[in-house]
Amino acid sequence: MVIDHIGIVVRSLEEGIQQWTDLFGYRQNSDIVLNTRQKVKVVFLAKQGSLPVKLVEPSEPASPVYLFARKGGGLHHLCFRCENLKIQIPLLQAKEAKFLVPPEPGEAFKNHDIAFFLAKNNLNIELIDTREKQGWAQEQ
């Protein structure tokens, strides 16, 4: 497995994009995507030679990240990309990672399945087995 991206919860995608552009030189590198299952809007940012960052904004009060965003947000998850979710999931479970969200289509990943786990030390893990991202542009 390798780290695909870092997930950051923000109150506003527009403000988050501006902050990451001004402070770190990242640029918006995907469409803004509404994830109806997780009740969030997401956008990927990229910078040559660095890991992508996914900004996550709750789209409604029922979103699992709504309260976190209201408190100011911050680091939410590390996303690991593996070869095959069906193989990797039982391996993570055998190492005591607990399902938060079982595999389901992720709109930001062109409806490839994603899953979320919670591992020891409160490590929130998103697991994917694709490189595809909705509206992804070549790194700028």
VOBA-1610 file (N, C-alpha, C; in pm, whole numbers, padded with zeros to 5 digits, always signed):
BEGIN
Met+00085-00119+00000Met+00000+00000+00000Met+00088+00124+00000Val+00038+00229-00064Val+00107+00357-00066Val+00005+00466-00032Ile+00055+00576+00021Ile-00035+00688+00049Ile-00075+00752-00083Asp-00206+00763-00105Asp-00260+00826-00226Asp-00281+00975-00202His-00338+01010-00088His-00361+01152-00056His-00386+01169+00093Ile-00387+01295+00134Ile-00417+01334+00271Ile-00550+01406+00270Gly-00642+01368+00360Gly-00774+01430+00367Gly-00781+01533+00478Ile-00825+01653+00444Ile-00836+01765+00537Ile-00980+01815+00537Val-01042+01821+00654Val-01177+01876+00665Val-01168+02027+00678Val-01252+02096+00601Val-01258+02242+00603Val-01403+02286+00617Arg-01423+02407+00664Arg-01559+02463+00670Arg-01608+02500+00531Ser-01515+02545+00446Ser-01549+02594+00313Ser-01442+02550+00215Leu-01482+02484+00106Leu-01384+02446+00004Leu-01315+02568-00054Glu-01392+02673-00080Glu-01333+02792-00141Glu-01224+02851-00051Glu-01252+02862+00079Glu-01150+02915+00171Glu-01033+02819+00184Gly-01061+02688+00185Gly-00955+02589+00194Gly-00864+02592+00072Ile-00923+02601-00046Ile-00843+02611-00168Ile-00753+02734-00163Gln-00810+02846-00122Gln-00732+02970-00114Gln-00617+02957-00015Gln-00643+02896+00101Gln-00539+02878+00203Gln-00425+02791+00151Trp-00459+02677+00091Trp-00356+02586+00042Trp-00280+02645-00076Thr-00345+02730-00155Thr-00277+02799-00265Thr-00180+02902-00209Asp-00229+02985-00118Asp-00147+03094-00063Asp-00032+03044+00024Leu-00060+02949+00114Leu+00042+02904+00208Leu+00141+02806+00148Phe+00093+02715+00063Phe+00176+02603+00024Phe+00197+02589-00127Gly+00133+02672-00208Gly+00152+02667-00352Gly+00078+02555-00422Tyr-00021+02495-00356Tyr-00104+02392-00421Tyr-00203+02460-00516Arg-00255+02380-00610Arg-00356+02429-00704Arg-00470+02329-00710Gln-00590+02380-00735Gln-00704+02291-00756Gln-00675+02204-00876Asn-00694+02073-00861Asn-00656+01982-00968Asn-00767+01882-01003Ser-00889+01907-00954Ser-01002+01821-00988Ser-01129+01903-00985Asp-01235+01840-01030Asp-01367+01899-01013Asp-01402+01900-00864Ile-01493+01986-00825Ile-01556+01975-00693Ile-01665+01869-00709Val-01662+01768-00624Val-01751+01653-00637Val-01838+01642-00512Leu-01967+01623-00533Leu-02058+01598-00422Leu-02064+01448-00399Asn-02025+01405-00279Asn-02034+01265-00240Asn-02164+01250-00161Thr-02266+01196-00225Thr-02399+01190-00164Thr-02405+01089-00050Arg-02323+00985-00053Arg-02325+00885+00054Arg-02263+00939+00182Gln-02151+01010+00169Gln-02082+01066+00286Gln-02132+01206+00321Lys-02214+01263+00234Lys-02271+01396+00255Lys-02161+01502+00270Val-02069+01498+00172Val-01959+01594+00169Val-01935+01640+00026Lys-01870+01755+00014Lys-01815+01802-00113Lys-01664+01791-00101Val-01599+01743-00206Val-01454+01727-00201Val-01389+01785-00326Val-01263+01821-00310Val-01182+01868-00423Val-01039+01825-00395Phe-00967+01786-00502Phe-00828+01749-00488Phe-00739+01865-00530Leu-00632+01884-00453Leu-00531+01984-00482Leu-00400+01912-00511Ala-00317+01970-00594Ala-00190+01907-00629Ala-00079+02010-00634Lys+00041+01958-00614Lys+00163+02039-00626Lys+00271+01944-00676Gln+00344+01985-00776Gln+00449+01901-00833Gln+00542+01850-00724Gly+00565+01718-00722Gly+00658+01659-00627Gly+00602+01634-00488Ser+00473+01656-00468Ser+00413+01640-00336Ser+00289+01552-00344Leu+00246+01501-00230Leu+00124+01422-00225Leu+00002+01509-00253Pro-00099+01456-00319Pro-00225+01531-00333Pro-00292+01550-00198Val-00372+01653-00190Val-00452+01684-00072Val-00597+01685-00115Lys-00682+01620-00037Lys-00826+01624-00063Lys-00891+01707+00045Leu-00953+01818+00005Leu-01029+01900+00099Leu-01171+01847+00105Val-01225+01840+00225Val-01357+01781+00250Val-01443+01881+00325Glu-01555+01918+00266Glu-01650+02012+00329Glu-01783+01939+00349Pro-01842+01945+00469Pro-01974+01883+00486Pro-02075+01954+00397Ser-02165+01874+00336Ser-02266+01934+00249Ser-02399+01952+00320Glu-02410+01896+00441Glu-02534+01909+00519Glu-02504+01872+00664Pro-02590+01912+00756Pro-02566+01881+00899Pro-02559+01732+00931Ala-02613+01646+00848Ala-02608+01501+00873Ala-02474+01439+00831Ser-02384+01519+00775Ser-02253+01469+00734Ser-02174+01420+00855Pro-02100+01309+00840Pro-02018+01262+00952Pro-01906+01359+00992Val-01873+01455+00905Val-01767+01551+00940Val-01821+01688+00977Tyr-01953+01701+00988Tyr-02015+01832+01013Tyr-01963+01896+01142Leu-01967+01823+01253Leu-01922+01881+01381Leu-01774+01910+01379Phe-01696+01824+01317Phe-01552+01845+01306Phe-01524+01975+01230Ala-01596+01996+01121Ala-01578+02119+01043Ala-01619+02241+01124Arg-01729+02232+01198Arg-01774+02345+01280Arg-01672+02383+01385Lys-01594+02285+01432Lys-01489+02311+01531Lys-01361+02360+01466Gly-01362+02378+01334Gly-01244+02429+01265Gly-01181+02330+01169Gly-01221+02201+01177Gly-01168+02102+01084Gly-01024+02066+01113Gly-00955+02016+01010Gly-00815+01976+01023Gly-00792+01841+00960Leu-00678+01779+00995Leu-00642+01650+00939Leu-00750+01548+00971His-00801+01482+00868His-00910+01385+00886His-00865+01242+00859His-00796+01219+00748His-00757+01082+00716His-00636+01078+00625Leu-00574+00959+00625Leu-00475+00924+00525Leu-00541+00824+00433Cys-00527+00844+00304Cys-00584+00749+00208Cys-00470+00664+00154Phe-00488+00532+00168Phe-00392+00437+00114Phe-00452+00370-00009Arg-00371+00360-00111Arg-00411+00292-00234Arg-00348+00153-00233Cys-00430+00053-00258Cys-00383-00085-00262Cys-00415-00145-00399Glu-00372-00266-00421Glu-00398-00334-00547Glu-00543-00380-00559Asn-00601-00427-00445Asn-00734-00486-00451Asn-00801-00475-00313Leu-00911-00400-00305Leu-00982-00384-00178Leu-01022-00519-00118Lys-01072-00609-00201Lys-01122-00737-00151Lys-01013-00818-00082Ile-00891-00801-00125Ile-00778-00871-00060Ile-00730-00794+00062Gln-00721-00661+00051Gln-00662-00580+00158Gln-00753-00566+00281Ile-00885-00562+00261Ile-00977-00541+00373Ile-00960-00647+00482Pro-00961-00777+00450Pro-00943-00875+00557Pro-00807-00866+00625Leu-00705-00822+00551Leu-00573-00806+00612Leu-00574-00694+00716Leu-00641-00583+00684Leu-00653-00474+00781Leu-00736-00517+00902Gln-00844-00588+00877Gln-00929-00635+00987Gln-00852-00731+01078Ala-00767-00813+01021Ala-00687-00906+01101Ala-00587-00832+01190Lys-00557-00708+01152Lys-00465-00626+01232Lys-00542-00527+01319Glu-00668-00560+01346Glu-00756-00488+01439Glu-00804-00353+01391Ala-00794-00327+01260Ala-00856-00205+01207Ala-01006-00232+01199Lys-01084-00136+01242Lys-01230-00152+01247Lys-01295-00073+01135Phe-01394-00137+01071Phe-01470-00070+00967Phe-01542+00052+01021Leu-01529+00164+00956Leu-01615+00280+00979Leu-01720+00285+00869Val-01675+00266+00745Val-01764+00265+00629Val-01722+00148+00540Pro-01809+00047+00526Pro-01774-00064+00436Pro-01765-00017+00292Pro-01709-00099+00204Pro-01692-00058+00065Pro-01821-00007+00002Glu-01807+00109-00062Glu-01919+00169-00135Glu-01861+00258-00243Pro-01937+00283-00350Pro-01886+00367-00458Pro-01854+00509-00409Gly-01738+00558-00449Gly-01697+00694-00414Gly-01705+00783-00537Glu-01792+00881-00532Glu-01811+00969-00649Glu-01681+01041-00689Ala-01596+01074-00593Ala-01471+01143-00625Ala-01371+01052-00695Phe-01397+00921-00689Phe-01310+00822-00752Phe-01380+00750-00868Lys-01463+00824-00940Lys-01537+00772-01056Lys-01613+00645-01020Asn-01669+00645-00899Asn-01753+00538-00845Asn-01681+00406-00822His-01548+00408-00817His-01476+00291-00767His-01503+00282-00616Asp-01503+00161-00561Asp-01531+00145-00419Asp-01422+00207-00332Ile-01467+00263-00221Ile-01380+00314-00115Ile-01428+00252+00016Ala-01341+00251+00116Ala-01379+00204+00249Ala-01302+00288+00350Phe-01358+00301+00470Phe-01291+00372+00579Phe-01274+00280+00698Phe-01160+00291+00763Phe-01126+00213+00881Phe-01075+00305+00990Leu-01084+00258+01112Leu-01019+00324+01224Leu-00919+00225+01281Ala-00792+00262+01281Ala-00686+00177+01334Ala-00641+00232+01470Lys-00551+00160+01533Lys-00498+00204+01662Lys-00445+00346+01652Asn-00441+00414+01763Asn-00393+00552+01773Asn-00483+00649+01697Asn-00612+00614+01684Asn-00710+00699+01618Asn-00672+00734+01474Leu-00611+00639+01405Leu-00572+00661+01266Leu-00691+00629+01177Asn-00746+00734+01114Asn-00859+00720+01022Asn-00801+00693+00883Ile-00836+00577+00826Ile-00780+00533+00700Ile-00890+00523+00595Glu-00866+00587+00481Glu-00949+00562+00363Glu-00870+00464+00277Leu-00939+00365+00221Leu-00874+00265+00139Leu-00937+00266+00000Ile-00852+00274-00101Ile-00897+00272-00241Ile-00809+00176-00319Asp-00855+00137-00437Asp-00771+00054-00524Asp-00771+00108-00668Thr-00780+00240-00679Thr-00779+00306-00809Thr-00696+00433-00804Arg-00646+00473-00919Arg-00578+00603-00932Arg-00674+00709-00987Glu-00791+00666-01034Glu-00885+00758-01099Glu-00948+00854-00999Lys-00954+00981-01040Lys-01020+01084-00961Lys-01107+01165-01057Gln-01226+01200-01012Gln-01322+01271-01097Gln-01268+01408-01138Gly-01252+01430-01268Gly-01208+01560-01317Gly-01063+01590-01293Trp-00982+01488-01265Trp-00840+01507-01234Trp-00767+01561-01356Ala-00690+01666-01334Ala-00608+01725-01440Ala-00463+01681-01419Gln-00383+01690-01521Gln-00241+01661-01503Gln-00185+01760-01402Glu-00089+01713-01318Glu-00032+01804-01217Glu+00024+01927-01285Gln+00004+02039-01216Gln+00045+02168-01273Gln+00176+02212-01214
//
